[in-house]
Protein backbone atom coordinates (compact mmCIF):
# COMPACT_ATOMS: atom_id res chain seq x y z
CA UNK A 1 0.00 0.00 0.00
CA UNK A 2 1.26 3.47 -0.93
CA UNK A 3 0.00 6.57 0.87
CA UNK A 4 0.69 10.20 -0.03
CA UNK A 5 0.30 12.69 2.81
CA UNK A 6 0.17 16.40 2.01
CA UNK A 7 0.73 18.95 4.76
CA UNK A 8 2.81 16.36 6.60
CA UNK A 9 4.61 18.89 8.83
CA UNK A 10 1.38 20.00 10.52
CA UNK A 11 -0.33 18.62 13.62
CA UNK A 12 -2.26 15.83 11.92
CA UNK A 13 0.50 15.01 9.45
CA UNK A 14 2.97 14.62 12.31
CA UNK A 15 0.57 12.37 14.23
CA UNK A 16 0.02 10.25 11.11
CA UNK A 17 3.77 9.79 10.89
CA UNK A 18 3.77 8.38 14.43
CA UNK A 19 0.97 5.94 13.62
CA UNK A 20 2.14 4.81 10.19
CA UNK A 21 5.73 4.10 11.15
CA UNK A 22 4.58 0.90 12.86
CA UNK A 23 3.29 -0.60 9.59
CA UNK A 24 6.02 -2.24 7.52
CA UNK A 25 3.57 -3.03 4.72
CA UNK A 26 2.79 0.64 4.02
CA UNK A 27 5.00 2.98 1.98
CA UNK A 28 4.35 6.61 2.84
CA UNK A 29 5.29 9.74 0.91
CA UNK A 30 5.41 12.66 3.36
CA UNK A 31 5.16 15.97 1.51
CA UNK A 32 4.73 19.65 2.20
CA UNK A 33 5.18 22.82 0.18
CA UNK A 34 8.93 22.21 -0.07
CA UNK A 35 8.50 18.79 -1.72
CA UNK A 36 5.12 19.04 -3.49
CA UNK A 37 3.30 22.24 -4.42
CA UNK A 38 -0.32 21.09 -4.55
CA UNK A 39 -1.24 24.35 -6.29
CA UNK A 40 0.90 23.29 -9.27
CA UNK A 41 -1.13 20.88 -11.40
CA UNK A 42 1.89 19.77 -13.41
CA UNK A 43 3.84 18.95 -10.25
CA UNK A 44 0.92 16.98 -8.83
CA UNK A 45 0.52 15.09 -12.11
CA UNK A 46 4.22 14.20 -12.18
CA UNK A 47 4.14 13.04 -8.56
CA UNK A 48 1.11 10.82 -9.09
CA UNK A 49 2.55 9.41 -12.29
CA UNK A 50 5.91 8.59 -10.69
CA UNK A 51 4.83 7.38 -7.23
CA UNK A 52 1.46 5.80 -8.07
CA UNK A 53 -0.09 6.20 -4.60
CA UNK A 54 -3.16 4.20 -3.61
CA UNK A 55 -4.37 6.79 -1.10
CA UNK A 56 -3.99 10.52 -0.56
CA UNK A 57 -4.51 11.99 2.90
CA UNK A 58 -4.86 15.72 2.35
CA UNK A 59 -3.84 17.49 5.56
CA UNK A 60 -2.67 20.59 3.68
CA UNK A 61 -4.78 23.69 4.31
CA UNK A 62 -4.69 27.40 4.92
CA UNK A 63 -5.70 27.45 8.60
CA UNK A 64 -4.82 30.97 9.78
CA UNK A 65 -8.48 31.76 10.46
CA UNK A 66 -8.13 35.45 11.30
CA UNK A 67 -5.43 36.20 8.73
CA UNK A 68 -7.63 34.64 6.03
CA UNK A 69 -10.10 37.53 6.32
CA UNK A 70 -7.58 39.71 4.45
CA UNK A 71 -5.65 36.98 2.66
CA UNK A 72 -8.64 35.75 0.68
CA UNK A 73 -6.96 34.79 -2.59
CA UNK A 74 -4.29 32.60 -0.99
CA UNK A 75 -6.82 31.01 1.34
CA UNK A 76 -9.02 29.95 -1.59
CA UNK A 77 -6.00 28.93 -3.66
CA UNK A 78 -5.00 26.36 -1.05
CA UNK A 79 -8.37 25.33 0.38
CA UNK A 80 -10.33 25.19 -2.89
CA UNK A 81 -8.18 25.39 -6.02
CA UNK A 82 -5.48 22.98 -4.83
CA UNK A 83 -8.16 20.53 -3.69
CA UNK A 84 -9.66 20.66 -7.18
CA UNK A 85 -6.25 19.80 -8.67
CA UNK A 86 -5.78 16.92 -6.24
CA UNK A 87 -9.30 15.64 -6.91
CA UNK A 88 -8.92 15.70 -10.68
CA UNK A 89 -5.55 13.95 -10.61
CA UNK A 90 -6.76 11.42 -8.05
CA UNK A 91 -9.66 10.60 -10.35
CA UNK A 92 -7.28 10.26 -13.30
CA UNK A 93 -4.89 7.94 -11.43
CA UNK A 94 -7.58 6.10 -9.43
CA UNK A 95 -6.39 7.35 -6.04
CA UNK A 96 -8.67 7.32 -3.00
CA UNK A 97 -8.71 10.55 -0.99
CA UNK A 98 -9.19 11.28 2.70
CA UNK A 99 -9.64 15.04 2.98
CA UNK A 100 -9.73 16.97 6.26
CA UNK A 101 -12.35 19.66 6.73
CA UNK A 102 -13.68 21.67 9.66
CA UNK A 103 -16.58 22.59 11.93
CA UNK A 104 -16.19 26.16 10.59
CA UNK A 105 -18.35 25.14 7.62
CA UNK A 106 -21.33 25.64 9.95
CA UNK A 107 -22.87 28.89 11.12
CA UNK A 108 -22.91 27.75 14.72
CA UNK A 109 -26.51 28.61 15.64
CA UNK A 110 -27.78 25.06 16.14
CA UNK A 111 -28.71 23.64 19.53
CA UNK A 112 -28.21 20.01 18.44
CA UNK A 113 -24.96 18.39 17.27
CA UNK A 114 -24.45 18.84 13.53
CA UNK A 115 -24.77 15.73 11.39
CA UNK A 116 -23.21 15.36 7.96
CA UNK A 117 -26.39 16.39 6.13
CA UNK A 118 -26.73 19.70 7.96
CA UNK A 119 -26.71 22.74 5.69
CA UNK A 120 -23.33 24.47 5.56
CA UNK A 121 -23.40 28.20 6.19
CA UNK A 122 -19.87 29.38 6.96
CA UNK A 123 -19.42 32.91 8.26
CA UNK A 124 -15.63 33.26 7.95
CA UNK A 125 -13.47 33.31 4.82
CA UNK A 126 -11.68 30.25 6.12
CA UNK A 127 -14.96 28.39 6.60
CA UNK A 128 -16.29 29.43 3.19
CA UNK A 129 -13.07 28.28 1.50
CA UNK A 130 -13.33 24.89 3.20
CA UNK A 131 -16.93 24.51 2.02
CA UNK A 132 -15.74 25.30 -1.50
CA UNK A 133 -12.99 22.69 -1.13
CA UNK A 134 -15.51 20.05 -0.09
CA UNK A 135 -17.68 20.88 -3.09
CA UNK A 136 -14.92 20.61 -5.72
CA UNK A 137 -13.64 17.39 -4.18
CA UNK A 138 -17.04 15.71 -4.31
CA UNK A 139 -17.59 17.00 -7.84
CA UNK A 140 -14.31 15.70 -9.28
CA UNK A 141 -13.59 12.58 -7.18
CA UNK A 142 -16.69 12.05 -5.08
CA UNK A 143 -16.94 8.31 -5.64
CA UNK A 144 -13.43 7.80 -4.25
CA UNK A 145 -13.26 10.41 -1.49
CA UNK A 146 -13.92 10.66 2.22
CA UNK A 147 -14.24 14.07 3.85
CA UNK A 148 -13.70 14.17 7.61
CA UNK A 149 -14.82 17.33 9.36
CA UNK A 150 -13.17 17.83 12.71
CA UNK A 151 -13.06 20.49 15.42
CA UNK A 152 -10.75 22.18 17.92
CA UNK A 153 -7.73 20.16 16.79
CA UNK A 154 -4.67 19.98 19.03
CA UNK A 155 -1.55 17.84 19.19
CA UNK A 156 1.75 17.41 20.94
CA UNK A 157 3.12 18.75 17.64
CA UNK A 158 2.74 22.24 16.18
CA UNK A 159 1.01 25.28 17.63
CA UNK A 160 -2.43 24.97 19.17
CA UNK A 161 -4.71 26.01 22.03
CA UNK A 162 -3.30 23.47 24.48
CA UNK A 163 0.27 24.65 23.99
CA UNK A 164 -0.82 28.29 24.20
CA UNK A 165 -2.59 27.65 27.50
CA UNK A 166 0.42 25.79 28.90
CA UNK A 167 2.64 28.75 28.04
CA UNK A 168 0.27 31.42 29.35
CA UNK A 169 -0.41 29.42 32.50
CA UNK A 170 3.25 29.55 33.39
CA UNK A 171 3.64 33.23 32.47
CA UNK A 172 0.52 34.70 34.10
CA UNK A 173 -1.47 34.44 37.28
CA UNK A 174 -4.77 35.01 35.49
CA UNK A 175 -6.17 34.65 31.97
CA UNK A 176 -9.57 35.19 30.34
CA UNK A 177 -11.15 32.63 28.01
CA UNK A 178 -14.52 32.70 26.21
CA UNK A 179 -17.25 30.50 27.67
CA UNK A 180 -19.98 31.05 25.06
CA UNK A 181 -18.36 29.07 22.23
CA UNK A 182 -19.25 25.41 22.59
CA UNK A 183 -17.68 22.46 20.80
CA UNK A 184 -15.42 19.47 21.33
CA UNK A 185 -11.61 19.30 21.46
CA UNK A 186 -10.02 16.75 19.14
CA UNK A 187 -6.69 15.11 19.84
CA UNK A 188 -5.03 14.81 16.41
CA UNK A 189 -3.50 11.52 17.55
CA UNK A 190 -6.99 9.98 17.79
CA UNK A 191 -7.96 11.32 14.37
CA UNK A 192 -4.75 9.90 12.88
CA UNK A 193 -5.51 6.44 14.27
CA UNK A 194 -9.04 6.64 12.87
CA UNK A 195 -7.84 7.63 9.39
CA UNK A 196 -5.37 4.75 9.26
CA UNK A 197 -8.04 2.35 10.49
CA UNK A 198 -10.35 3.49 7.66
CA UNK A 199 -7.64 3.14 5.03
CA UNK A 200 -6.55 -0.29 6.21
CA UNK A 201 -10.11 -1.59 6.27
CA UNK A 202 -11.78 -3.08 3.23
CA UNK A 203 -14.66 -0.69 3.72
CA UNK A 204 -13.76 2.60 2.05
CA UNK A 205 -17.24 4.14 2.03
CA UNK A 206 -17.04 7.50 0.28
CA UNK A 207 -18.87 10.49 1.72
CA UNK A 208 -18.73 13.09 4.47
CA UNK A 209 -18.06 12.11 8.08
CA UNK A 210 -17.63 13.92 11.38
CA UNK A 211 -14.93 13.18 13.92
CA UNK A 212 -14.01 14.77 17.23
CA UNK A 213 -13.49 13.34 20.66
CA UNK A 214 -16.63 12.61 22.67
CA UNK A 215 -18.27 15.09 25.00
CA UNK A 216 -18.92 18.82 24.93
CA UNK A 217 -17.25 21.85 26.51
CA UNK A 218 -16.50 25.53 26.10
CA UNK A 219 -13.04 26.98 25.49
CA UNK A 220 -13.20 28.12 29.13
CA UNK A 221 -13.83 24.53 30.30
CA UNK A 222 -11.05 23.31 28.03
CA UNK A 223 -8.56 25.76 29.53
CA UNK A 224 -9.65 24.88 33.07
CA UNK A 225 -9.12 21.18 32.36
CA UNK A 226 -5.62 21.78 30.97
CA UNK A 227 -4.55 23.63 34.12
CA UNK A 228 -6.19 21.11 36.46
CA UNK A 229 -4.52 18.13 34.79
CA UNK A 230 -1.09 19.80 34.69
CA UNK A 231 -1.59 21.32 38.17
CA UNK A 232 -0.88 24.83 36.92
CA UNK A 233 -1.86 27.55 39.38
CA UNK A 234 -3.45 30.07 37.02
CA UNK A 235 -6.93 31.52 37.44
CA UNK A 236 -9.20 31.25 34.38
CA UNK A 237 -11.90 33.91 34.02
CA UNK A 238 -14.93 33.25 31.79
CA UNK A 239 -15.70 36.00 29.28
CA UNK A 240 -18.15 36.43 26.39
CA UNK A 241 -17.09 36.50 22.75
CA UNK A 242 -17.77 40.23 22.41
CA UNK A 243 -15.11 40.82 25.04
CA UNK A 244 -12.52 39.05 22.87
CA UNK A 245 -12.92 40.42 19.36
CA UNK A 246 -11.34 38.49 16.48
CA UNK A 247 -11.28 39.39 12.76
CA UNK A 248 -13.01 36.12 11.82
CA UNK A 249 -16.32 35.13 13.45
CA UNK A 250 -16.32 31.84 15.35
CA UNK A 251 -19.23 29.40 15.51
CA UNK A 252 -20.91 29.68 18.91
CA UNK A 253 -21.97 26.03 18.72
CA UNK A 254 -20.11 23.49 16.59
CA UNK A 255 -20.60 20.15 18.29
CA UNK A 256 -20.38 17.35 15.71
CA UNK A 257 -22.58 14.24 15.60
CA UNK A 258 -20.21 11.28 15.11
CA UNK A 259 -22.70 8.41 14.84
CA UNK A 260 -22.07 7.90 11.12
CA UNK A 261 -18.29 7.40 11.33
CA UNK A 262 -18.61 5.18 14.43
CA UNK A 263 -21.19 2.89 12.86
CA UNK A 264 -19.68 2.78 9.35
CA UNK A 265 -16.13 1.97 10.41
CA UNK A 266 -16.75 0.41 13.84
CA UNK A 267 -14.77 3.12 15.60
CA UNK A 268 -14.66 3.83 19.32
CA UNK A 269 -13.87 7.40 20.36
CA UNK A 270 -12.38 8.60 23.63
CA UNK A 271 -13.92 11.36 25.74
CA UNK A 272 -12.10 14.64 25.17
CA UNK A 273 -10.86 14.87 28.76
CA UNK A 274 -9.42 11.34 28.75
CA UNK A 275 -7.68 12.03 25.45
CA UNK A 276 -6.39 15.35 26.80
CA UNK A 277 -4.90 13.52 29.79
CA UNK A 278 -3.17 11.14 27.38
CA UNK A 279 -1.66 14.07 25.49
CA UNK A 280 -0.61 16.02 28.58
CA UNK A 281 1.05 12.94 30.09
CA UNK A 282 3.11 12.51 26.94
CA UNK A 283 6.82 13.17 27.28
CA UNK A 284 6.46 15.50 24.28
CA UNK A 285 4.50 18.08 26.30
DODREN-32902 format. One record per residue (C-alpha): residue number from 1; residue in one letter; x, y, z. Coordinates in Angstrom, 1 decimal. Example, Ala and Ser with C-alpha at 12.3 -4.5 7.8 and 13.67 -1.06 7.14 Angstrom:
2
+-----+------+--------+--------+--------+
! pos ! code !      x !      y !      z !
+-----+------+--------+--------+--------+
!   1 !    a !   12.3 !   -4.5 !    7.8 !
!   2 !    s !   13.7 !   -1.1 !    7.1 !
+-----+------+--------+--------+--------+
//
This chain:
285
+-----+------+--------+--------+--------+
! pos ! code !      x !      y !      z !
+-----+------+--------+--------+--------+
!   1 !    x !    0.0 !    0.0 !    0.0 !
!   2 !    x !    1.3 !    3.5 !   -0.9 !
!   3 !    x !    0.0 !    6.6 !    0.9 !
!   4 !    x !    0.7 !   10.2 !    0.0 !
!   5 !    x !    0.3 !   12.7 !    2.8 !
!   6 !    x !    0.2 !   16.4 !    2.0 !
!   7 !    x !    0.7 !   19.0 !    4.8 !
!   8 !    x !    2.8 !   16.4 !    6.6 !
!   9 !    x !    4.6 !   18.9 !    8.8 !
!  10 !    x !    1.4 !   20.0 !   10.5 !
!  11 !    x !   -0.3 !   18.6 !   13.6 !
!  12 !    x !   -2.3 !   15.8 !   11.9 !
!  13 !    x !    0.5 !   15.0 !    9.5 !
!  14 !    x !    3.0 !   14.6 !   12.3 !
!  15 !    x !    0.6 !   12.4 !   14.2 !
!  16 !    x !    0.0 !   10.3 !   11.1 !
!  17 !    x !    3.8 !    9.8 !   10.9 !
!  18 !    x !    3.8 !    8.4 !   14.4 !
!  19 !    x !    1.0 !    5.9 !   13.6 !
!  20 !    x !    2.1 !    4.8 !   10.2 !
!  21 !    x !    5.7 !    4.1 !   11.1 !
!  22 !    x !    4.6 !    0.9 !   12.9 !
!  23 !    x !    3.3 !   -0.6 !    9.6 !
!  24 !    x !    6.0 !   -2.2 !    7.5 !
!  25 !    x !    3.6 !   -3.0 !    4.7 !
!  26 !    x !    2.8 !    0.6 !    4.0 !
!  27 !    x !    5.0 !    3.0 !    2.0 !
!  28 !    x !    4.4 !    6.6 !    2.8 !
!  29 !    x !    5.3 !    9.7 !    0.9 !
!  30 !    x !    5.4 !   12.7 !    3.4 !
!  31 !    x !    5.2 !   16.0 !    1.5 !
!  32 !    x !    4.7 !   19.6 !    2.2 !
!  33 !    x !    5.2 !   22.8 !    0.2 !
!  34 !    x !    8.9 !   22.2 !   -0.1 !
!  35 !    x !    8.5 !   18.8 !   -1.7 !
!  36 !    x !    5.1 !   19.0 !   -3.5 !
!  37 !    x !    3.3 !   22.2 !   -4.4 !
!  38 !    x !   -0.3 !   21.1 !   -4.6 !
!  39 !    x !   -1.2 !   24.4 !   -6.3 !
!  40 !    x !    0.9 !   23.3 !   -9.3 !
!  41 !    x !   -1.1 !   20.9 !  -11.4 !
!  42 !    x !    1.9 !   19.8 !  -13.4 !
!  43 !    x !    3.8 !   19.0 !  -10.2 !
!  44 !    x !    0.9 !   17.0 !   -8.8 !
!  45 !    x !    0.5 !   15.1 !  -12.1 !
!  46 !    x !    4.2 !   14.2 !  -12.2 !
!  47 !    x !    4.1 !   13.0 !   -8.6 !
!  48 !    x !    1.1 !   10.8 !   -9.1 !
!  49 !    x !    2.6 !    9.4 !  -12.3 !
!  50 !    x !    5.9 !    8.6 !  -10.7 !
!  51 !    x !    4.8 !    7.4 !   -7.2 !
!  52 !    x !    1.5 !    5.8 !   -8.1 !
!  53 !    x !   -0.1 !    6.2 !   -4.6 !
!  54 !    x !   -3.2 !    4.2 !   -3.6 !
!  55 !    x !   -4.4 !    6.8 !   -1.1 !
!  56 !    x !   -4.0 !   10.5 !   -0.6 !
!  57 !    x !   -4.5 !   12.0 !    2.9 !
!  58 !    x !   -4.9 !   15.7 !    2.4 !
!  59 !    x !   -3.8 !   17.5 !    5.6 !
!  60 !    x !   -2.7 !   20.6 !    3.7 !
!  61 !    x !   -4.8 !   23.7 !    4.3 !
!  62 !    x !   -4.7 !   27.4 !    4.9 !
!  63 !    x !   -5.7 !   27.4 !    8.6 !
!  64 !    x !   -4.8 !   31.0 !    9.8 !
!  65 !    x !   -8.5 !   31.8 !   10.5 !
!  66 !    x !   -8.1 !   35.4 !   11.3 !
!  67 !    x !   -5.4 !   36.2 !    8.7 !
!  68 !    x !   -7.6 !   34.6 !    6.0 !
!  69 !    x !  -10.1 !   37.5 !    6.3 !
!  70 !    x !   -7.6 !   39.7 !    4.4 !
!  71 !    x !   -5.6 !   37.0 !    2.7 !
!  72 !    x !   -8.6 !   35.7 !    0.7 !
!  73 !    x !   -7.0 !   34.8 !   -2.6 !
!  74 !    x !   -4.3 !   32.6 !   -1.0 !
!  75 !    x !   -6.8 !   31.0 !    1.3 !
!  76 !    x !   -9.0 !   30.0 !   -1.6 !
!  77 !    x !   -6.0 !   28.9 !   -3.7 !
!  78 !    x !   -5.0 !   26.4 !   -1.1 !
!  79 !    x !   -8.4 !   25.3 !    0.4 !
!  80 !    x !  -10.3 !   25.2 !   -2.9 !
!  81 !    x !   -8.2 !   25.4 !   -6.0 !
!  82 !    x !   -5.5 !   23.0 !   -4.8 !
!  83 !    x !   -8.2 !   20.5 !   -3.7 !
!  84 !    x !   -9.7 !   20.7 !   -7.2 !
!  85 !    x !   -6.3 !   19.8 !   -8.7 !
!  86 !    x !   -5.8 !   16.9 !   -6.2 !
!  87 !    x !   -9.3 !   15.6 !   -6.9 !
!  88 !    x !   -8.9 !   15.7 !  -10.7 !
!  89 !    x !   -5.6 !   13.9 !  -10.6 !
!  90 !    x !   -6.8 !   11.4 !   -8.1 !
!  91 !    x !   -9.7 !   10.6 !  -10.4 !
!  92 !    x !   -7.3 !   10.3 !  -13.3 !
!  93 !    x !   -4.9 !    7.9 !  -11.4 !
!  94 !    x !   -7.6 !    6.1 !   -9.4 !
!  95 !    x !   -6.4 !    7.4 !   -6.0 !
!  96 !    x !   -8.7 !    7.3 !   -3.0 !
!  97 !    x !   -8.7 !   10.6 !   -1.0 !
!  98 !    x !   -9.2 !   11.3 !    2.7 !
!  99 !    x !   -9.6 !   15.0 !    3.0 !
! 100 !    x !   -9.7 !   17.0 !    6.3 !
! 101 !    x !  -12.3 !   19.7 !    6.7 !
! 102 !    x !  -13.7 !   21.7 !    9.7 !
! 103 !    x !  -16.6 !   22.6 !   11.9 !
! 104 !    x !  -16.2 !   26.2 !   10.6 !
! 105 !    x !  -18.3 !   25.1 !    7.6 !
! 106 !    x !  -21.3 !   25.6 !   10.0 !
! 107 !    x !  -22.9 !   28.9 !   11.1 !
! 108 !    x !  -22.9 !   27.8 !   14.7 !
! 109 !    x !  -26.5 !   28.6 !   15.6 !
! 110 !    x !  -27.8 !   25.1 !   16.1 !
! 111 !    x !  -28.7 !   23.6 !   19.5 !
! 112 !    x !  -28.2 !   20.0 !   18.4 !
! 113 !    x !  -25.0 !   18.4 !   17.3 !
! 114 !    x !  -24.4 !   18.8 !   13.5 !
! 115 !    x !  -24.8 !   15.7 !   11.4 !
! 116 !    x !  -23.2 !   15.4 !    8.0 !
! 117 !    x !  -26.4 !   16.4 !    6.1 !
! 118 !    x !  -26.7 !   19.7 !    8.0 !
! 119 !    x !  -26.7 !   22.7 !    5.7 !
! 120 !    x !  -23.3 !   24.5 !    5.6 !
! 121 !    x !  -23.4 !   28.2 !    6.2 !
! 122 !    x !  -19.9 !   29.4 !    7.0 !
! 123 !    x !  -19.4 !   32.9 !    8.3 !
! 124 !    x !  -15.6 !   33.3 !    7.9 !
! 125 !    x !  -13.5 !   33.3 !    4.8 !
! 126 !    x !  -11.7 !   30.2 !    6.1 !
! 127 !    x !  -15.0 !   28.4 !    6.6 !
! 128 !    x !  -16.3 !   29.4 !    3.2 !
! 129 !    x !  -13.1 !   28.3 !    1.5 !
! 130 !    x !  -13.3 !   24.9 !    3.2 !
! 131 !    x !  -16.9 !   24.5 !    2.0 !
! 132 !    x !  -15.7 !   25.3 !   -1.5 !
! 133 !    x !  -13.0 !   22.7 !   -1.1 !
! 134 !    x !  -15.5 !   20.1 !   -0.1 !
! 135 !    x !  -17.7 !   20.9 !   -3.1 !
! 136 !    x !  -14.9 !   20.6 !   -5.7 !
! 137 !    x !  -13.6 !   17.4 !   -4.2 !
! 138 !    x !  -17.0 !   15.7 !   -4.3 !
! 139 !    x !  -17.6 !   17.0 !   -7.8 !
! 140 !    x !  -14.3 !   15.7 !   -9.3 !
! 141 !    x !  -13.6 !   12.6 !   -7.2 !
! 142 !    x !  -16.7 !   12.1 !   -5.1 !
! 143 !    x !  -16.9 !    8.3 !   -5.6 !
! 144 !    x !  -13.4 !    7.8 !   -4.2 !
! 145 !    x !  -13.3 !   10.4 !   -1.5 !
! 146 !    x !  -13.9 !   10.7 !    2.2 !
! 147 !    x !  -14.2 !   14.1 !    3.9 !
! 148 !    x !  -13.7 !   14.2 !    7.6 !
! 149 !    x !  -14.8 !   17.3 !    9.4 !
! 150 !    x !  -13.2 !   17.8 !   12.7 !
! 151 !    x !  -13.1 !   20.5 !   15.4 !
! 152 !    x !  -10.7 !   22.2 !   17.9 !
! 153 !    x !   -7.7 !   20.2 !   16.8 !
! 154 !    x !   -4.7 !   20.0 !   19.0 !
! 155 !    x !   -1.6 !   17.8 !   19.2 !
! 156 !    x !    1.7 !   17.4 !   20.9 !
! 157 !    x !    3.1 !   18.7 !   17.6 !
! 158 !    x !    2.7 !   22.2 !   16.2 !
! 159 !    x !    1.0 !   25.3 !   17.6 !
! 160 !    x !   -2.4 !   25.0 !   19.2 !
! 161 !    x !   -4.7 !   26.0 !   22.0 !
! 162 !    x !   -3.3 !   23.5 !   24.5 !
! 163 !    x !    0.3 !   24.7 !   24.0 !
! 164 !    x !   -0.8 !   28.3 !   24.2 !
! 165 !    x !   -2.6 !   27.6 !   27.5 !
! 166 !    x !    0.4 !   25.8 !   28.9 !
! 167 !    x !    2.6 !   28.7 !   28.0 !
! 168 !    x !    0.3 !   31.4 !   29.4 !
! 169 !    x !   -0.4 !   29.4 !   32.5 !
! 170 !    x !    3.3 !   29.6 !   33.4 !
! 171 !    x !    3.6 !   33.2 !   32.5 !
! 172 !    x !    0.5 !   34.7 !   34.1 !
! 173 !    x !   -1.5 !   34.4 !   37.3 !
! 174 !    x !   -4.8 !   35.0 !   35.5 !
! 175 !    x !   -6.2 !   34.7 !   32.0 !
! 176 !    x !   -9.6 !   35.2 !   30.3 !
! 177 !    x !  -11.2 !   32.6 !   28.0 !
! 178 !    x !  -14.5 !   32.7 !   26.2 !
! 179 !    x !  -17.2 !   30.5 !   27.7 !
! 180 !    x !  -20.0 !   31.0 !   25.1 !
! 181 !    x !  -18.4 !   29.1 !   22.2 !
! 182 !    x !  -19.3 !   25.4 !   22.6 !
! 183 !    x !  -17.7 !   22.5 !   20.8 !
! 184 !    x !  -15.4 !   19.5 !   21.3 !
! 185 !    x !  -11.6 !   19.3 !   21.5 !
! 186 !    x !  -10.0 !   16.7 !   19.1 !
! 187 !    x !   -6.7 !   15.1 !   19.8 !
! 188 !    x !   -5.0 !   14.8 !   16.4 !
! 189 !    x !   -3.5 !   11.5 !   17.6 !
! 190 !    x !   -7.0 !   10.0 !   17.8 !
! 191 !    x !   -8.0 !   11.3 !   14.4 !
! 192 !    x !   -4.8 !    9.9 !   12.9 !
! 193 !    x !   -5.5 !    6.4 !   14.3 !
! 194 !    x !   -9.0 !    6.6 !   12.9 !
! 195 !    x !   -7.8 !    7.6 !    9.4 !
! 196 !    x !   -5.4 !    4.8 !    9.3 !
! 197 !    x !   -8.0 !    2.4 !   10.5 !
! 198 !    x !  -10.3 !    3.5 !    7.7 !
! 199 !    x !   -7.6 !    3.1 !    5.0 !
! 200 !    x !   -6.6 !   -0.3 !    6.2 !
! 201 !    x !  -10.1 !   -1.6 !    6.3 !
! 202 !    x !  -11.8 !   -3.1 !    3.2 !
! 203 !    x !  -14.7 !   -0.7 !    3.7 !
! 204 !    x !  -13.8 !    2.6 !    2.1 !
! 205 !    x !  -17.2 !    4.1 !    2.0 !
! 206 !    x !  -17.0 !    7.5 !    0.3 !
! 207 !    x !  -18.9 !   10.5 !    1.7 !
! 208 !    x !  -18.7 !   13.1 !    4.5 !
! 209 !    x !  -18.1 !   12.1 !    8.1 !
! 210 !    x !  -17.6 !   13.9 !   11.4 !
! 211 !    x !  -14.9 !   13.2 !   13.9 !
! 212 !    x !  -14.0 !   14.8 !   17.2 !
! 213 !    x !  -13.5 !   13.3 !   20.7 !
! 214 !    x !  -16.6 !   12.6 !   22.7 !
! 215 !    x !  -18.3 !   15.1 !   25.0 !
! 216 !    x !  -18.9 !   18.8 !   24.9 !
! 217 !    x !  -17.3 !   21.8 !   26.5 !
! 218 !    x !  -16.5 !   25.5 !   26.1 !
! 219 !    x !  -13.0 !   27.0 !   25.5 !
! 220 !    x !  -13.2 !   28.1 !   29.1 !
! 221 !    x !  -13.8 !   24.5 !   30.3 !
! 222 !    x !  -11.0 !   23.3 !   28.0 !
! 223 !    x !   -8.6 !   25.8 !   29.5 !
! 224 !    x !   -9.6 !   24.9 !   33.1 !
! 225 !    x !   -9.1 !   21.2 !   32.4 !
! 226 !    x !   -5.6 !   21.8 !   31.0 !
! 227 !    x !   -4.6 !   23.6 !   34.1 !
! 228 !    x !   -6.2 !   21.1 !   36.5 !
! 229 !    x !   -4.5 !   18.1 !   34.8 !
! 230 !    x !   -1.1 !   19.8 !   34.7 !
! 231 !    x !   -1.6 !   21.3 !   38.2 !
! 232 !    x !   -0.9 !   24.8 !   36.9 !
! 233 !    x !   -1.9 !   27.6 !   39.4 !
! 234 !    x !   -3.4 !   30.1 !   37.0 !
! 235 !    x !   -6.9 !   31.5 !   37.4 !
! 236 !    x !   -9.2 !   31.2 !   34.4 !
! 237 !    x !  -11.9 !   33.9 !   34.0 !
! 238 !    x !  -14.9 !   33.3 !   31.8 !
! 239 !    x !  -15.7 !   36.0 !   29.3 !
! 240 !    x !  -18.1 !   36.4 !   26.4 !
! 241 !    x !  -17.1 !   36.5 !   22.8 !
! 242 !    x !  -17.8 !   40.2 !   22.4 !
! 243 !    x !  -15.1 !   40.8 !   25.0 !
! 244 !    x !  -12.5 !   39.1 !   22.9 !
! 245 !    x !  -12.9 !   40.4 !   19.4 !
! 246 !    x !  -11.3 !   38.5 !   16.5 !
! 247 !    x !  -11.3 !   39.4 !   12.8 !
! 248 !    x !  -13.0 !   36.1 !   11.8 !
! 249 !    x !  -16.3 !   35.1 !   13.4 !
! 250 !    x !  -16.3 !   31.8 !   15.4 !
! 251 !    x !  -19.2 !   29.4 !   15.5 !
! 252 !    x !  -20.9 !   29.7 !   18.9 !
! 253 !    x !  -22.0 !   26.0 !   18.7 !
! 254 !    x !  -20.1 !   23.5 !   16.6 !
! 255 !    x !  -20.6 !   20.2 !   18.3 !
! 256 !    x !  -20.4 !   17.4 !   15.7 !
! 257 !    x !  -22.6 !   14.2 !   15.6 !
! 258 !    x !  -20.2 !   11.3 !   15.1 !
! 259 !    x !  -22.7 !    8.4 !   14.8 !
! 260 !    x !  -22.1 !    7.9 !   11.1 !
! 261 !    x !  -18.3 !    7.4 !   11.3 !
! 262 !    x !  -18.6 !    5.2 !   14.4 !
! 263 !    x !  -21.2 !    2.9 !   12.9 !
! 264 !    x !  -19.7 !    2.8 !    9.4 !
! 265 !    x !  -16.1 !    2.0 !   10.4 !
! 266 !    x !  -16.7 !    0.4 !   13.8 !
! 267 !    x !  -14.8 !    3.1 !   15.6 !
! 268 !    x !  -14.7 !    3.8 !   19.3 !
! 269 !    x !  -13.9 !    7.4 !   20.4 !
! 270 !    x !  -12.4 !    8.6 !   23.6 !
! 271 !    x !  -13.9 !   11.4 !   25.7 !
! 272 !    x !  -12.1 !   14.6 !   25.2 !
! 273 !    x !  -10.9 !   14.9 !   28.8 !
! 274 !    x !   -9.4 !   11.3 !   28.7 !
! 275 !    x !   -7.7 !   12.0 !   25.5 !
! 276 !    x !   -6.4 !   15.3 !   26.8 !
! 277 !    x !   -4.9 !   13.5 !   29.8 !
! 278 !    x !   -3.2 !   11.1 !   27.4 !
! 279 !    x !   -1.7 !   14.1 !   25.5 !
! 280 !    x !   -0.6 !   16.0 !   28.6 !
! 281 !    x !    1.0 !   12.9 !   30.1 !
! 282 !    x !    3.1 !   12.5 !   26.9 !
! 283 !    x !    6.8 !   13.2 !   27.3 !
! 284 !    x !    6.5 !   15.5 !   24.3 !
! 285 !    x !    4.5 !   18.1 !   26.3 !
+-----+------+--------+--------+--------+
//
